[in-house]
Amino acid sequence: MEGATRVWLGHMGGPLWARRPRGWTIVKGEVKPGEDLLAAAEREFAEETGAPAPAGPRLPLGQVRQSGGKVVHAWAIEVTKGVDVTLVESSTFEMEWPPRSGRRQAFPELDRGQWHDLDAARELVVAAQADFLDRLEAAFP
């Protein structure tokens, strides 16, 4: 598998994704009004992983519309061997849990992260994000 393209994905936190097999995602988030898309991606990576994105040139992978209507933009970064991408501490979100209980609980945006080969990643990410993996593979045949 030496030299094969691998992608780092985060597993979405919270009880709704705890047992879903497609609970993995690229790091993503909301763009603030007037914010540059790449700057938003860099900020979201730091917020969701607790660490800055690795250094290196950014390869734009375009955008996709997920089933819920959210438009996601993505970039790839070529990470050399020896660079560690680790989930340090994710930002959190609040939701009512259990449903209709009136109790609000905080959960991490991402509860873990790890590297996956492209075939495995396609089976794990939410369906629309597989397009990003196809574009990445086309860029590095």
Backbone as JSON Lines, residues from 0, in Angstrom:
{"i":0,"aa":"M","n":[0.82,-1.18,0.0],"ca":[0.0,0.0,0.0],"c":[0.88,1.26,0.0]}
{"i":1,"aa":"E","n":[2.17,1.09,0.01],"ca":[3.1,2.21,0.0],"c":[2.82,3.1,-1.21]}
{"i":2,"aa":"G","n":[2.7,4.4,-0.96],"ca":[2.47,5.35,-2.04],"c":[1.01,5.49,-2.44]}
{"i":3,"aa":"A","n":[0.11,4.68,-1.9],"ca":[-1.3,4.77,-2.24],"c":[-1.9,6.03,-1.61]}
{"i":4,"aa":"T","n":[-2.88,6.58,-2.29],"ca":[-3.57,7.76,-1.77],"c":[-4.44,7.37,-0.59]}
{"i":5,"aa":"R","n":[-4.29,8.1,0.49],"ca":[-5.1,7.9,1.69],"c":[-5.68,9.24,2.08]}
{"i":6,"aa":"V","n":[-6.82,9.2,2.75],"ca":[-7.48,10.43,3.18],"c":[-7.74,10.37,4.68]}
{"i":7,"aa":"W","n":[-7.66,11.53,5.3],"ca":[-7.94,11.62,6.73],"c":[-9.39,12.05,6.87]}
{"i":8,"aa":"L","n":[-10.17,11.27,7.61],"ca":[-11.58,11.57,7.83],"c":[-11.85,11.64,9.33]}
{"i":9,"aa":"G","n":[-12.86,12.43,9.66],"ca":[-13.31,12.5,11.03],"c":[-14.64,11.78,11.16]}
{"i":10,"aa":"H","n":[-14.85,11.16,12.3],"ca":[-16.14,10.52,12.57],"c":[-17.02,11.53,13.31]}
{"i":11,"aa":"M","n":[-18.23,11.77,12.79],"ca":[-19.11,12.76,13.38],"c":[-19.52,12.35,14.78]}
{"i":12,"aa":"G","n":[-19.44,13.3,15.68],"ca":[-19.75,13.04,17.07],"c":[-21.24,13.13,17.36]}
{"i":13,"aa":"G","n":[-21.6,12.73,18.54],"ca":[-22.98,12.8,18.98],"c":[-23.71,11.49,18.8]}
{"i":14,"aa":"P","n":[-24.83,11.36,19.48],"ca":[-25.56,10.1,19.5],"c":[-26.2,9.72,18.16]}
{"i":15,"aa":"L","n":[-26.46,10.68,17.29],"ca":[-27.1,10.36,16.01],"c":[-26.17,9.59,15.07]}
{"i":16,"aa":"W","n":[-24.86,9.76,15.25],"ca":[-23.89,9.11,14.36],"c":[-23.15,7.97,15.03]}
{"i":17,"aa":"A","n":[-23.41,7.71,16.28],"ca":[-22.62,6.74,17.04],"c":[-22.56,5.36,16.39]}
{"i":18,"aa":"R","n":[-23.65,4.9,15.8],"ca":[-23.66,3.53,15.25],"c":[-23.88,3.49,13.74]}
{"i":19,"aa":"R","n":[-23.86,4.64,13.09],"ca":[-24.07,4.65,11.64],"c":[-22.76,4.37,10.92]}
{"i":20,"aa":"P","n":[-22.77,3.43,9.98],"ca":[-21.53,3.12,9.27],"c":[-21.04,4.27,8.4]}
{"i":21,"aa":"R","n":[-21.94,5.13,7.92],"ca":[-21.51,6.26,7.08],"c":[-21.39,7.53,7.91]}
{"i":22,"aa":"G","n":[-20.87,7.42,9.09],"ca":[-20.73,8.57,9.97],"c":[-19.41,9.3,9.84]}
{"i":23,"aa":"W","n":[-18.65,9.03,8.79],"ca":[-17.35,9.67,8.59],"c":[-17.5,10.81,7.6]}
{"i":24,"aa":"T","n":[-16.64,11.81,7.71],"ca":[-16.77,13.01,6.89],"c":[-15.41,13.68,6.7]}
{"i":25,"aa":"I","n":[-15.32,14.45,5.63],"ca":[-14.2,15.37,5.55],"c":[-14.46,16.44,6.6]}
{"i":26,"aa":"V","n":[-13.45,17.14,7.03],"ca":[-13.64,18.21,7.99],"c":[-14.34,19.35,7.26]}
{"i":27,"aa":"K","n":[-15.46,19.81,7.81],"ca":[-16.25,20.84,7.14],"c":[-16.97,21.69,8.15]}
{"i":28,"aa":"G","n":[-17.53,22.8,7.69],"ca":[-18.28,23.66,8.59],"c":[-18.87,24.84,7.84]}
{"i":29,"aa":"E","n":[-19.4,25.75,8.6],"ca":[-20.08,26.91,8.03],"c":[-19.08,27.99,7.63]}
{"i":30,"aa":"V","n":[-19.37,28.65,6.51],"ca":[-18.59,29.79,6.06],"c":[-19.24,31.04,6.63]}
{"i":31,"aa":"K","n":[-18.44,31.88,7.25],"ca":[-18.95,33.13,7.82],"c":[-19.18,34.14,6.69]}
{"i":32,"aa":"P","n":[-20.13,35.04,6.85],"ca":[-20.38,36.05,5.8],"c":[-19.1,36.79,5.42]}
{"i":33,"aa":"G","n":[-18.82,36.84,4.12],"ca":[-17.64,37.53,3.61],"c":[-16.34,36.76,3.75]}
{"i":34,"aa":"E","n":[-16.37,35.56,4.31],"ca":[-15.16,34.77,4.53],"c":[-14.76,34.04,3.25]}
{"i":35,"aa":"D","n":[-13.49,34.03,2.96],"ca":[-12.93,33.26,1.85],"c":[-13.14,31.77,2.12]}
{"i":36,"aa":"L","n":[-13.51,31.01,1.08],"ca":[-13.82,29.59,1.26],"c":[-12.63,28.8,1.81]}
{"i":37,"aa":"L","n":[-11.44,29.04,1.28],"ca":[-10.26,28.32,1.77],"c":[-9.95,28.73,3.21]}
{"i":38,"aa":"A","n":[-10.08,30.0,3.52],"ca":[-9.85,30.46,4.9],"c":[-10.84,29.77,5.85]}
{"i":39,"aa":"A","n":[-12.08,29.63,5.4],"ca":[-13.09,28.95,6.23],"c":[-12.7,27.49,6.44]}
{"i":40,"aa":"A","n":[-12.21,26.84,5.39],"ca":[-11.79,25.44,5.51],"c":[-10.64,25.3,6.5]}
{"i":41,"aa":"E","n":[-9.68,26.21,6.44],"ca":[-8.54,26.18,7.36],"c":[-9.03,26.39,8.8]}
{"i":42,"aa":"R","n":[-9.93,27.34,9.01],"ca":[-10.46,27.62,10.34],"c":[-11.23,26.42,10.87]}
{"i":43,"aa":"E","n":[-12.08,25.85,10.03],"ca":[-12.88,24.7,10.46],"c":[-12.01,23.5,10.81]}
{"i":44,"aa":"F","n":[-10.95,23.28,10.04],"ca":[-10.04,22.17,10.35],"c":[-9.48,22.35,11.76]}
{"i":45,"aa":"A","n":[-9.01,23.56,12.05],"ca":[-8.45,23.82,13.38],"c":[-9.5,23.66,14.47]}
{"i":46,"aa":"E","n":[-10.72,24.15,14.22],"ca":[-11.77,24.04,15.23],"c":[-12.2,22.6,15.47]}
{"i":47,"aa":"E","n":[-12.29,21.82,14.41],"ca":[-12.82,20.47,14.55],"c":[-11.78,19.44,14.96]}
{"i":48,"aa":"T","n":[-10.49,19.75,14.76],"ca":[-9.46,18.78,15.14],"c":[-8.61,19.25,16.32]}
{"i":49,"aa":"G","n":[-8.64,20.55,16.61],"ca":[-7.81,21.09,17.67],"c":[-6.38,21.35,17.23]}
{"i":50,"aa":"A","n":[-6.09,21.23,15.94],"ca":[-4.75,21.44,15.4],"c":[-4.86,22.13,14.03]}
{"i":51,"aa":"P","n":[-3.85,22.9,13.66],"ca":[-3.9,23.53,12.32],"c":[-3.76,22.49,11.22]}
{"i":52,"aa":"A","n":[-4.29,22.8,10.05],"ca":[-4.13,21.92,8.89],"c":[-2.65,21.81,8.55]}
{"i":53,"aa":"P","n":[-2.21,20.67,8.08],"ca":[-0.8,20.51,7.72],"c":[-0.38,21.5,6.63]}
{"i":54,"aa":"A","n":[0.89,21.8,6.6],"ca":[1.44,22.68,5.56],"c":[1.43,21.94,4.23]}
{"i":55,"aa":"G","n":[1.41,22.68,3.16],"ca":[1.48,22.1,1.82],"c":[0.51,22.77,0.89]}
{"i":56,"aa":"P","n":[0.73,22.57,-0.4],"ca":[-0.18,23.18,-1.36],"c":[-1.58,22.59,-1.26]}
{"i":57,"aa":"R","n":[-2.56,23.43,-1.46],"ca":[-3.96,23.02,-1.4],"c":[-4.47,22.74,-2.81]}
{"i":58,"aa":"L","n":[-5.11,21.59,-2.98],"ca":[-5.7,21.21,-4.26],"c":[-7.21,21.34,-4.13]}
{"i":59,"aa":"P","n":[-7.82,22.3,-4.85],"ca":[-9.28,22.43,-4.75],"c":[-9.98,21.22,-5.36]}
{"i":60,"aa":"L","n":[-10.96,20.69,-4.63],"ca":[-11.74,19.54,-5.11],"c":[-13.17,19.93,-5.48]}
{"i":61,"aa":"G","n":[-13.44,21.23,-5.47],"ca":[-14.76,21.7,-5.89],"c":[-15.78,21.63,-4.77]}
{"i":62,"aa":"Q","n":[-17.02,21.47,-5.17],"ca":[-18.11,21.44,-4.19],"c":[-19.07,20.32,-4.5]}
{"i":63,"aa":"V","n":[-19.83,19.92,-3.49],"ca":[-20.93,18.96,-3.64],"c":[-22.1,19.47,-2.8]}
{"i":64,"aa":"R","n":[-23.28,19.03,-3.17],"ca":[-24.48,19.31,-2.38],"c":[-24.87,18.0,-1.7]}
{"i":65,"aa":"Q","n":[-24.9,18.02,-0.38],"ca":[-25.28,16.84,0.38],"c":[-26.8,16.68,0.37]}
{"i":66,"aa":"S","n":[-27.27,15.51,0.77],"ca":[-28.69,15.19,0.7],"c":[-29.56,16.17,1.47]}
{"i":67,"aa":"G","n":[-29.05,16.74,2.54],"ca":[-29.81,17.72,3.33],"c":[-29.79,19.11,2.74]}
{"i":68,"aa":"G","n":[-29.09,19.3,1.61],"ca":[-29.03,20.59,0.94],"c":[-27.77,21.39,1.22]}
{"i":69,"aa":"K","n":[-26.98,20.99,2.19],"ca":[-25.76,21.73,2.52],"c":[-24.74,21.61,1.39]}
{"i":70,"aa":"V","n":[-24.19,22.75,0.96],"ca":[-23.14,22.77,-0.06],"c":[-21.8,22.75,0.67]}
{"i":71,"aa":"V","n":[-20.95,21.79,0.3],"ca":[-19.65,21.6,0.95],"c":[-18.56,21.8,-0.1]}
{"i":72,"aa":"H","n":[-17.56,22.6,0.25],"ca":[-16.37,22.83,-0.59],"c":[-15.21,22.11,0.07]}
{"i":73,"aa":"A","n":[-14.31,21.55,-0.73],"ca":[-13.2,20.79,-0.13],"c":[-11.89,21.04,-0.86]}
{"i":74,"aa":"W","n":[-10.81,20.88,-0.11],"ca":[-9.45,20.94,-0.62],"c":[-8.7,19.73,-0.11]}
{"i":75,"aa":"A","n":[-7.74,19.3,-0.88],"ca":[-6.84,18.23,-0.44],"c":[-5.47,18.85,-0.19]}
{"i":76,"aa":"I","n":[-4.73,18.24,0.72],"ca":[-3.36,18.65,1.02],"c":[-2.5,17.41,0.93]}
{"i":77,"aa":"E","n":[-1.43,17.48,0.18],"ca":[-0.52,16.34,0.15],"c":[0.32,16.36,1.41]}
{"i":78,"aa":"V","n":[0.18,15.31,2.19],"ca":[0.9,15.2,3.46],"c":[2.0,14.17,3.28]}
{"i":79,"aa":"T","n":[3.21,14.55,3.61],"ca":[4.33,13.63,3.45],"c":[4.42,12.69,4.64]}
{"i":80,"aa":"K","n":[5.07,11.59,4.4],"ca":[5.27,10.58,5.45],"c":[5.94,11.25,6.65]}
{"i":81,"aa":"G","n":[5.47,10.9,7.81],"ca":[6.04,11.45,9.02],"c":[5.26,12.63,9.59]}
{"i":82,"aa":"V","n":[4.35,13.21,8.8],"ca":[3.51,14.29,9.32],"c":[2.31,13.64,10.0]}
{"i":83,"aa":"D","n":[2.1,14.02,11.24],"ca":[1.03,13.42,12.02],"c":[-0.21,14.32,11.97]}
{"i":84,"aa":"V","n":[-1.32,13.77,11.55],"ca":[-2.6,14.49,11.61],"c":[-3.4,13.78,12.69]}
{"i":85,"aa":"T","n":[-3.57,14.45,13.8],"ca":[-4.19,13.85,14.97],"c":[-5.37,14.68,15.42]}
{"i":86,"aa":"L","n":[-6.41,14.02,15.84],"ca":[-7.54,14.7,16.44],"c":[-7.15,15.01,17.89]}
{"i":87,"aa":"V","n":[-6.92,16.29,18.16],"ca":[-6.49,16.7,19.48],"c":[-7.71,16.92,20.37]}
{"i":88,"aa":"E","n":[-8.54,17.86,19.99],"ca":[-9.76,18.14,20.74],"c":[-10.71,18.9,19.83]}
{"i":89,"aa":"S","n":[-11.82,18.31,19.53],"ca":[-12.8,18.9,18.63],"c":[-13.64,19.95,19.33]}
{"i":90,"aa":"S","n":[-14.13,20.9,18.56],"ca":[-15.14,21.82,19.08],"c":[-16.4,21.02,19.37]}
{"i":91,"aa":"T","n":[-17.35,21.62,20.08],"ca":[-18.55,20.89,20.46],"c":[-19.81,21.58,19.94]}
{"i":92,"aa":"F","n":[-20.9,20.86,19.96],"ca":[-22.21,21.41,19.64],"c":[-23.18,20.92,20.71]}
{"i":93,"aa":"E","n":[-24.29,21.62,20.84],"ca":[-25.3,21.21,21.81],"c":[-26.56,20.76,21.1]}
{"i":94,"aa":"M","n":[-27.23,19.79,21.71],"ca":[-28.52,19.36,21.2],"c":[-29.33,18.78,22.35]}
{"i":95,"aa":"E","n":[-30.63,18.74,22.15],"ca":[-31.49,18.12,23.14],"c":[-31.28,16.61,23.06]}
{"i":96,"aa":"W","n":[-30.91,16.02,24.2],"ca":[-30.7,14.57,24.23],"c":[-30.96,14.03,25.62]}
{"i":97,"aa":"P","n":[-31.71,12.99,25.75],"ca":[-32.49,12.3,24.74],"c":[-33.6,13.19,24.16]}
{"i":98,"aa":"P","n":[-34.09,12.81,22.98],"ca":[-35.14,13.62,22.34],"c":[-36.34,13.85,23.27]}
{"i":99,"aa":"R","n":[-36.87,15.04,23.21],"ca":[-38.06,15.45,23.96],"c":[-37.87,15.37,25.48]}
{"i":100,"aa":"S","n":[-36.6,15.36,25.93],"ca":[-36.33,15.28,27.37],"c":[-36.23,16.65,28.01]}
{"i":101,"aa":"G","n":[-36.0,17.68,27.17],"ca":[-35.78,19.01,27.71],"c":[-34.35,19.24,28.19]}
{"i":102,"aa":"R","n":[-33.52,18.19,28.15],"ca":[-32.11,18.3,28.56],"c":[-31.24,18.59,27.36]}
{"i":103,"aa":"R","n":[-30.32,19.53,27.5],"ca":[-29.36,19.83,26.44],"c":[-28.01,19.28,26.85]}
{"i":104,"aa":"Q","n":[-27.35,18.62,25.91],"ca":[-26.03,18.06,26.17],"c":[-25.06,18.53,25.09]}
{"i":105,"aa":"A","n":[-23.8,18.6,25.45],"ca":[-22.75,18.96,24.5],"c":[-22.08,17.69,23.99]}
{"i":106,"aa":"F","n":[-21.76,17.69,22.7],"ca":[-21.09,16.56,22.06],"c":[-19.98,17.11,21.17]}
{"i":107,"aa":"P","n":[-18.9,16.34,20.95],"ca":[-17.85,16.81,20.04],"c":[-18.33,16.78,18.59]}
{"i":108,"aa":"E","n":[-17.88,17.76,17.8],"ca":[-18.19,17.76,16.37],"c":[-17.66,16.47,15.73]}
{"i":109,"aa":"L","n":[-16.43,16.11,16.1],"ca":[-15.81,14.86,15.65],"c":[-15.38,14.1,16.9]}
{"i":110,"aa":"D","n":[-15.68,12.8,16.94],"ca":[-15.28,12.03,18.12],"c":[-14.0,11.22,17.9]}
{"i":111,"aa":"R","n":[-13.56,11.11,16.65],"ca":[-12.28,10.47,16.34],"c":[-11.92,10.78,14.89]}
{"i":112,"aa":"G","n":[-10.69,10.52,14.54],"ca":[-10.24,10.73,13.17],"c":[-9.16,9.73,12.83]}
{"i":113,"aa":"Q","n":[-9.09,9.36,11.55],"ca":[-8.04,8.42,11.13],"c":[-7.91,8.43,9.62]}
{"i":114,"aa":"W","n":[-6.82,7.82,9.18],"ca":[-6.53,7.68,7.75],"c":[-7.26,6.47,7.18]}
{"i":115,"aa":"H","n":[-7.71,6.62,5.9],"ca":[-8.38,5.53,5.2],"c":[-7.9,5.51,3.76]}
{"i":116,"aa":"D","n":[-7.82,4.31,3.16],"ca":[-7.54,4.28,1.73],"c":[-8.82,4.73,1.02]}
{"i":117,"aa":"L","n":[-8.7,5.06,-0.26],"ca":[-9.84,5.64,-0.98],"c":[-11.05,4.72,-1.05]}
{"i":118,"aa":"D","n":[-10.83,3.43,-1.27],"ca":[-11.96,2.51,-1.35],"c":[-12.73,2.44,-0.03]}
{"i":119,"aa":"A","n":[-12.0,2.33,1.06],"ca":[-12.65,2.29,2.38],"c":[-13.36,3.61,2.65]}
{"i":120,"aa":"A","n":[-12.72,4.72,2.32],"ca":[-13.3,6.04,2.57],"c":[-14.63,6.2,1.82]}
{"i":121,"aa":"R","n":[-14.7,5.7,0.59],"ca":[-15.95,5.8,-0.18],"c":[-17.11,5.1,0.52]}
{"i":122,"aa":"E","n":[-16.81,4.04,1.25],"ca":[-17.85,3.29,1.96],"c":[-18.22,3.94,3.29]}
{"i":123,"aa":"L","n":[-17.4,4.86,3.77],"ca":[-17.6,5.44,5.1],"c":[-18.2,6.84,5.08]}
{"i":124,"aa":"V","n":[-17.83,7.65,4.06],"ca":[-18.3,9.04,4.06],"c":[-19.77,9.13,3.69]}
{"i":125,"aa":"V","n":[-20.4,10.23,4.1],"ca":[-21.76,10.47,3.65],"c":[-21.72,10.49,2.13]}
{"i":126,"aa":"A","n":[-22.75,9.98,1.49],"ca":[-22.75,9.63,0.07],"c":[-22.22,10.72,-0.86]}
{"i":127,"aa":"A","n":[-22.65,11.97,-0.71],"ca":[-22.25,13.02,-1.63],"c":[-20.74,13.28,-1.6]}
{"i":128,"aa":"Q","n":[-20.11,13.04,-0.47],"ca":[-18.68,13.32,-0.35],"c":[-17.81,12.33,-1.12]}
{"i":129,"aa":"A","n":[-18.37,11.23,-1.58],"ca":[-17.61,10.29,-2.41],"c":[-17.13,10.97,-3.68]}
{"i":130,"aa":"D","n":[-17.87,11.97,-4.16],"ca":[-17.43,12.72,-5.34],"c":[-16.07,13.37,-5.11]}
{"i":131,"aa":"F","n":[-15.82,13.88,-3.91],"ca":[-14.52,14.47,-3.6],"c":[-13.41,13.43,-3.74]}
{"i":132,"aa":"L","n":[-13.68,12.21,-3.31],"ca":[-12.68,11.15,-3.38],"c":[-12.4,10.77,-4.83]}
{"i":133,"aa":"D","n":[-13.45,10.75,-5.66],"ca":[-13.26,10.48,-7.08],"c":[-12.4,11.56,-7.73]}
{"i":134,"aa":"R","n":[-12.64,12.81,-7.37],"ca":[-11.85,13.92,-7.92],"c":[-10.4,13.85,-7.47]}
{"i":135,"aa":"L","n":[-10.19,13.47,-6.21],"ca":[-8.85,13.32,-5.7],"c":[-8.11,12.21,-6.45]}
{"i":136,"aa":"E","n":[-8.78,11.1,-6.63],"ca":[-8.17,9.97,-7.35],"c":[-7.84,10.36,-8.79]}
{"i":137,"aa":"A","n":[-8.71,11.13,-9.44],"ca":[-8.45,11.57,-10.81],"c":[-7.24,12.5,-10.89]}
{"i":138,"aa":"A","n":[-7.01,13.28,-9.82],"ca":[-5.88,14.2,-9.79],"c":[-4.55,13.48,-9.58]}
{"i":139,"aa":"F","n":[-4.6,12.31,-8.94],"ca":[-3.4,11.52,-8.65],"c":[-3.61,10.08,-9.1]}
{"i":140,"aa":"P","n":[-3.68,9.85,-10.43],"ca":[-3.96,8.49,-10.93],"c":[-2.86,7.49,-10.59]}
